[in-house]
Amino acid sequence: MKRKYLWVLALLLASFSALFLPGKVFADYDLTKMDVTAVVNSDGSLSMTRKIVYDFDDSANGVYYTQNLASGQKVSGQSVEVMDLESGKTVKPALNNQADSGNVYHFNRDGNSYKFKVYHHVDDGKVQVVYRYKISGAVDSYEDASELNFKIVGDGWDKEISNVTAAVRFKGKNLSLLKGWAHVNADGHLTVDKEKGLVKAEVATLPENTFLELHLLFPNSLVSQNKKRHSGEIAAKVVDQEKALAKEMAAKKARHSVYELIGLALLALSPLLYLPVFIKSRKSGSPVKAKKEIGHNFAIPAFSPTTAQILVTKKDPDGKALAAEIALRAGRGEITITPGKKGKNFTYTKTSKYKGDLPLLNRLFKKVGNGSSFSNKDLKQNGGRQGITSSYKNWQKASQKVLIKEGYIDQDLQDREEMLSLYTTAIMILSFAAILVSFFLYDKYFLWLFPVAVWILAAFAVAVLRLRRFSSLTDKGARATEQALGFEAMLDDIGQFKLRDIGELTLWEQVMPYAIAFGLAKKVLKQLKLEFPEEIVADPYWTYYYAGASYGAFASSFDAAISSSAGSGGNFSASSVSSAGFGGGSGGGAF
């Protein structure tokens, strides 16, 4: 019954968050079983057999699995087997890193991670995938015992896994020493069998992004050829470590009961925390008219393309704004723009008229180029290594300060808006966390959580609407924003009127930087080429820069540069602590 209500809540939260989060499509499947066996070899390696059952509800192209290891460990002798559990048909995909279809698999190494990517088309139904491979250097041997500390199921699975069995087998029976501990954030059963030389952990349901770790002590005679040998004794240290971890977990559970009461109280009272938002947002700046009331503005703004972009988007300026600044300087003759042989790698060169009034552009010339010029290729190859990101951030901050200095934005109102936005976001994050935790922790008051959750979401929505109406603009800033919005609307609707009625090509040279900043350059260029074909061909300014779409190439190159920059066994309770075993982050999925 509780699971049914939980689905209702999940649907409610998913619908609400869909307004803020981008969509992403995954293969639709469940993980219904995982059976992992690790056989300890005499050289301290592990022979792994990992069986995973996927239950597909729709078609999928294949599956993947990543095995993360510690430094110095390696994977070898790998193979893959796929079985259709309904028909019983088994195939063994061949290793082929070049093919991306059919029954093949890719196997690649990236640092200490080894990734299997299996191409096996499935329409629906259950499929068992078996990975077999060998892990070297898994065991550490000391003077008194050997130790295996292994996250045998890593926390890299984004899906809940049902029916998990993880076993470590030794090539020997009636062992003189065998101690084992399991660490996993779920209830389960641990078997430590000296006679059979077996340690097995069983978990009915392993939550997503949760590891299952086995920590074992056993005789050195089982790994007589192991090269990872250390001085000193280990057994007593491991036992003390596990006792400390158990004590830590008991303390966590004691604190947990207190947190339940505190969490419920915070959940019920959290909407009251939005009151400061409504109180502090009463005094606001000048409002801006709706777009439909503004109409078209044909007058070139009295402020820069960067300022125009900020006023329209209400965000920091981006690569298009910087490209617009370059276009502005190219129009003044401060910079020449020369296309490469294929018309893609543009070179930007300073002329004697260059004023050097933009520090970010100066740094591009000095650090990315040779001091007097640089190209898009230079920017892609060297931009990330020349501290361009910090200069870019400084330019963004300086551009925002210009709006304050020129009287478009009230500094005090802007600070208040930022503070209230951060405050509202923080309160909502805390509220969401409290909702999710409560739906898993509470039983007696479970149904009361639905109206409380709706109340919290409604309060957040009202607070966001209030902040969206808040303005940090002065009267001058509001009028300038309306001019910029009207200018953008005119450029967006440029095909609806004759350009020559507005002005000759020289006028449109001044307009183009704004079109670039607004992301409308291609649309404007298309119309300009229709109405001024001969003039554009005859003017180097247009031929070299706009006809080759240099603005787009620069913005793309610049954005790329910025982005580069316990004992014998028994039942065990859920435990999120780890004894630092290797294999964390291992996991997989389907595609």
N, C-alpha and C positions, 0 to 999 in steps of 0.2 A: 504494500500500500504506500509506504514511504517512497519507494523508488518511482512510483507513478507521479507523485507530487513533485519529486525532484526533476522529472522530465518537464513538467509544466514550468517550473522555475527556470530551467535551462533554456526553454523556448522563449520565455519572457526576456531574460538577459541577453540572449542572442539577437532577438529582434531589436532591442534597445541599442546594443553595441554596434549593430550593422550600420548605424548612422555615422559611426566614427572609424570603423575598421575596414580595410580593403578585403574583398573576397578572394578566396584561394581554393582551388579545386584539388582534391586528393582522391586516390582510389578508395572505394568504399569497402571496408573489410573489418573483420574482427579477428583477434588472435585467440583461438580457442584452446590451444595447448602448446606447451614448450617443454621438451625433454632434453636436458643437457647432461652429457657424461664426459668426465675428464679422467683419463687413465694416466696415472703417474708412472713415468718410465725411469729406468735406472740412471739415466743421464740428467735427471731433473726436469725433463720436458714433459709436456702434457699432450696426449693424443685426444683431440676433441671430436665429439660427435654431437652436433646441435640440431635437433629436430624441431621444426616450427610448423604448426598447423594454422593456415590462413582460411578463413571462411569469407569468401567474396560475395557481396550482394550485387555486384555489377562487374563489368569488364575491367581488366587491368592488363598492363603490358609486361609486368614482371614484379620482382621483389629485390630488396637489397639488404645487406647486413654489413655493419662495420665493427671490426674487432680492434679496440684500443689496447695498447700494451705499454709497459714501462720501457725506459731507455735500456737498450742492450738486448731486448727480447725480439724475436722474429717469428713470423708465420711461414710455414713451408708445407709441402705435400698436400696442397688443398685440392678438394673436389666437391662437386655439387650434384645432388640427385633430387628430382622432382617427381612426386607421385600424386595422381588424381585419385583421391580417396573414394570417389563414387564408382569409377570404372576400374580402379586398381592398376591402371596403366602407369608405368614408370619410365622416365627418360633421364639420361645423364647428359646435361648440357656440356658442350665442349668449351674449353677456354679459347676465347677469341676477342681480343680487346678492340678489334677494328669493326666488327659487326654490331649492329644495334637492333637486330630482330632475329626471330627463330629461336631455337633452343641452344643458346650460347650464354656464356657468362664472362663478365669482365672481372679482372682481379688486379687491383692497383694498390700501391703503397704511397702514403702521404705522411712523412715523418714517422711517428710511432703508431699510425692508424693503417689498417688493412681493410679494404673495402671490396666486398663481393657485390656485383650487380648482375642479377639473373634475368635474362630476357626469355620469358615464357608466357605467352598470351593466355589469359583466363577469361572466360565469359562470366561465370559465376560458379558457386559451389566451393567445396573444401579441397585444399591442396596442401600437401605436406612437402616442405623443403628441408633437405638435409645437407648441412655443411660439415665437411670433415677436413680437419687440418691439424697441424702440429705447432705448439707454442714452445719455443726454446727458452731456457733460463727462467723457468717458472718457480723453482724451488730454491730456498736458501738453506744451506746446511751449517750447523754449528757443532760444537764439541759434544753436546749432549743430545741433540735432536735436530730434525729438519722441520722447516716451516713452509707452509703454502698459504698465502693470503691473497685471495682471488675473488674479485667481483665476477662471479661465474655468469651472472646475468647483469649486464650493465644498465645504466639509467638513461640510455639513449632511445628508449621506446616511447613514442607519443601515444600509444594505445595501451589500454588495460590488457593484461595477459591472464587468461584463465588456465587452471590446471598446470601449475609450474612444478617440475621435478628437476632438481639439480643434484648430481651425484659425482663423487670423487672415488675412484676405484684404485686399489693398490695391487701390484702383482705379488701378492703374498697373503697368507692367512695366519690366524692365531698370532696377531701382532702383540708384542710386548708393551707397546705404547701407541695409543691413538686417542687424541683429544680433539674435539671439534666444537666450534661455535658458529652460529648463523646470525648475520645481521641483515635485517630486511624490515621495511616499514609496513609489515602485514603479519597477521598471525599465521602460524604454520607448525610443522612437526619436523624435528631433527632426529635422525637415526645415526648413531655412531656404533658400528659393529666391528669389534676387534677380530672376532673369529673369521668373518668374511672379508675383512680388509675393505670396509665400505663406510662412507659417510654420505648420507642422503638427506636433503632438505626438500620438504613438500609444502607448497603454498597454494591454497585454493584460488585466490585472486591476487595478482600483483598489480598495484596501481600504476598508472602511466608515470614515466620518468622516475622509476624506483629501482634501485639495485638490489640484488641478492648476493651477499658476500659470505664466503666460507673461509674460516680461519682455522687451520689444522696444524697439529704437531704429531710427528710420527718418527719411527726409527731411521737412523742414517743408513742402515743396511739396505733399505728399499731404494736408495738413490746412491749406490756405491760409486757410480761414475760421474756424479755431479761435480761440475767445475766451480760452482758458486759456493765456496766454502769460506767461513768466517771464524775468527778466534772467539773464545768466550762461550758462555752457555746462554740458552734462549728460553728454555721451558718455563722457568720461574718468572721471567719477565713477561712472557705472554699471558700466563695465568693471572699475574697482577694487573696487567693491562685489561684483560677481559673483566676482572672484578671491578675495576674502576669504571669501565664502560657500563656495566650493569648497574652500578651505583648511580651513575650519571642519568641513566634512563629512568630509574625509580624516582629520582628527584624531579625529572621532567614531568612524570605522570602526576606527582603530587601538586606541582604548580599548575598543571593543566586543569584540575578541578576548580581552582580559584579563577583561572582565566575564563572558564565558561560563564560564571556569574558576571564578571567584568565585561565580557564581550556582549552578553545579552543587554546589559544596561547601556553600553555605548551604542548598540544598534538601535535601541528604542529612542535614545535622546539625540542621535546624530543629526537629524534634520534641523534641530534648533541651532546648530552651529552655522547655518546659512544666514542667520539674522544679521550678522555684521555686513554681509554682502548687500542686503537691501538698505541698511542704514547708511553705509558709506558711499553707496552709488546714487544717492538722491541728488547730490550736486554734480552735474555733468557739464560737458562742454557744449559747443554749438552743434546742432543736428545737421545732417546732410540730407538733401532731398532724395526721394526715390528716383531710380534711373528713368522711369517712364515720365517723370516730371521734368527731368533735366533736358532731354532731347539731344540734338547734335550741337557740337561746338566746333566751329571751323577756324578759330583763332589759335595760333601756336601758343602753348602755355609759356608763361613768363618764368618758368622754373625748369630745372634740368629733367631729362628723361628718367634719371634715377629717382628724383623726388616724385615725379609723376607716377612711377611704378609703385613706390611705397604708399602713396596716398590712395591708389586704386586697390592694391592687394592687401594693405594693412599688414605687410610682412617685410622682413629684411630684403634688400635688393639681391638679385641672383646673377648668374652668368649672362643672362640676356640684357640686364641693366648695364653690365660692364661692356658688353658688345656694343650697346647703344652709345656709351661714352666714347668708345673708339670711333664709331661712325661719326659722332659729333666732331671729333678732332680731325678725322679724315676730311670732313666737309670744310673745315677751316684751313686745310692745307698743312696741318701739323704732322700728319702721318700719311704715308703712302701705303697702299695695300696691293701686293702683287701675287697673283695666283701661280701655283706650280704648274708643271707640265700637264697634269691631269685635271687641273682646276679644283683641287681639293686642299692641298697643303699651302695655305696662304702665308705670306711673309709680311710682317708689319714693320715699317722702317720710319724712324724719326726724320723730320726735315729740319731745316734751320728755323722754322717757325714754331717748333715744339716748345711749349711752355713748361712742361713738367709739373703741372699742378695737381696730378693725381698720383699719390704715393704708390698705390697698388700697381699702376701701369709702369711706373718707374722701376719697381722691383722686377716686373716681368722682363723689361728690357735688360736690366743689369744682371739678374740671376739666371733667368731662363735663356736669354739670348746672349749676344756678344757686346751689349752696351748700347748699340744703336739700332738693333733689329732683333726680332725673334719670329718663329713660325709656329703654326699649330702643332707640327711634329715635335718641335722643341718642347712645347708645353706639355704634350702627352708623355714624353720620355723623361723630362727632368723636373716638371712642376712639383711633383710630390716630394722631391728631395731638396727643395730650395726654400722651405718655409713659406710657401705661397699661402697655405691655409691660414696661418696667423695674420698675414697681411690682408687676406680676404676678410677675415673677421673684423679686423681693425677698420677696414673700409666700410663694412656694413654698419658698425657702430658710429663711425664718423658721419655716414650718410643720414642716419637717424638723428644725430645731433644737429645736423643742418636744419632739419624741420623745426627743431626747438629754437635754434638761433634765429631763423628767419621769421619766427612768430606763427608758424602753422600749428604747432602743438604746444599745449600747456604742460610744462614739465611735471608740475605737481599732480595734475590729473592723469598723466601717463603713468607716473609711479603708482598712483592709487589703482589704476586699472590693472597693471601688472601684478600688484600685490593681491588684489581681489581675485584675479584669474588663477594665480598659483594657489591661493587659499581654497578656492572652490574645487580645483582639481584634486588637491590633497585630501579634502574632506570626502570627495566622491570615491577616491581610491581606498581610503580607510573604510568607508561604508560598504563598498563592494567586497572587500576582504572579510568584513564582519558578516555579511550575508552568506558568503560561500562557506565560511567556517561554521556558522551556526546551523546551516542545513545538514551538515554532516555530524554535528555534535549533539544537537538537541532532539529529544523525543517527546517529552511531556508538553512542551509549548511549540511543537513543530508547526502546526497549522497556523499559529499566530504569526509566524514569520512571513507568510504571504502578504497580508495587508501591510506589515511593517516594510517589506521590501518595496511594495508599490508606493508607499508614502515616501520612502527615501528617493526613489527614482523620480517621482513627481517634484519633490523639493529641488533636486538637482536640475531638472529640466527648467523649472521656473527661474532658478538662479542664473542659468546659462542665458536664458532669454533676456533677463534683466541686464546682464553684462554686455550682451550684443547691442543693446540700445544705448549703452554707456558710451560717451564720446570724450576723447581727450583733445579734440580739436578746438582751436580758437575760432572766432568768427572768420578771420582771414583764412584759416586752414580749411574750414568748411566750404567756403566759396572756391578755394583752390581745388579741393577734392571734386566739387561739382564740375569745375572746368576740365579737370583731368578725365573724369568719367564721361563727360560729353565729348571730349576729344577722342577717347577710346571708342565710344559708340559710333562716332563719325567714321573712324578707320575701319571698324568692323562692318559697317554698312557701305563701304566705299563703292561698291558696284551700282548703287542706287542713284548716283548723280554723276554729272560730267566733271572730270577733274580740271579741265581747262577753265571751267566757270569759277573755280576756286583760285587758281593761280598757275603760273608757268612752272616748268620743271625745276627752276632754281628754288622756288618755294617748297616744292616737295622734297628737295635735298635736306631742308631743315625739318621736315615732317618725319622723314624716315627713321631717325634715331628713336623717336617716340614709338613708332610702329614696331621696331625691334624690341624695345623695352616691354611693350604690351604683348609680345608674341604674335603680332599680326603682320610681320614683315612679308611673308610669302603672299598673303592675300593682297596687300598693297602693291607689291612688286608686279604681280600678275596684271592688275588693272593699269598700272603705270606703263607697262610694256605694250598694252593695247592702245593707249591713248597718246603715248610719247615714244613710239618705236624709233624714229630717226634720231631724235635728240639723245636718247639713251645710248644708242650705238656710237654716236659721235663724242660722247662725254666720258673720258677715262674714269671719272669718279664712279659712274654707274657700271661701266664695263668690267672693271677689275674687282670692284667690291660687291655690288649687289647682284649683278648678273650671275656671278659665281657663287652666290649664297655664302659669302665669307662670314657674315654675322652668325649663321647657323653653325658653321664649322668651328668658329672661335668658341661659341658658347658650349658646344659639345666637348671640345678639347679642354676647356677650362674646368667644366664640371667634372670631367674624368680626372684631372689633376688634383682637384680638391678631394674627391672621394678616395684617391690612392694615399692623398696624403695619409660451550660449558661441559665439559665432562663426557658422560656416556649417552647423552641425548634426551629426548622428550619433547613436549610441546614448548614453543617459544612464542613470546608476545611481540607485537610490532615494536621495532626499534629503528630510529632514523640515524643512529650513530654508526660510524665506520671505524674499522681498525686499519685503515689506509692501505687496503689491498689494491693490486693493479687491476686494470680492466674497466675502470670507471668511464662512463660516456659511451660504452659500446651499445649498439642497438641497431634498429633498422626499420623497415616499413615496406610499402608497395607503391608502385607508380603506374 
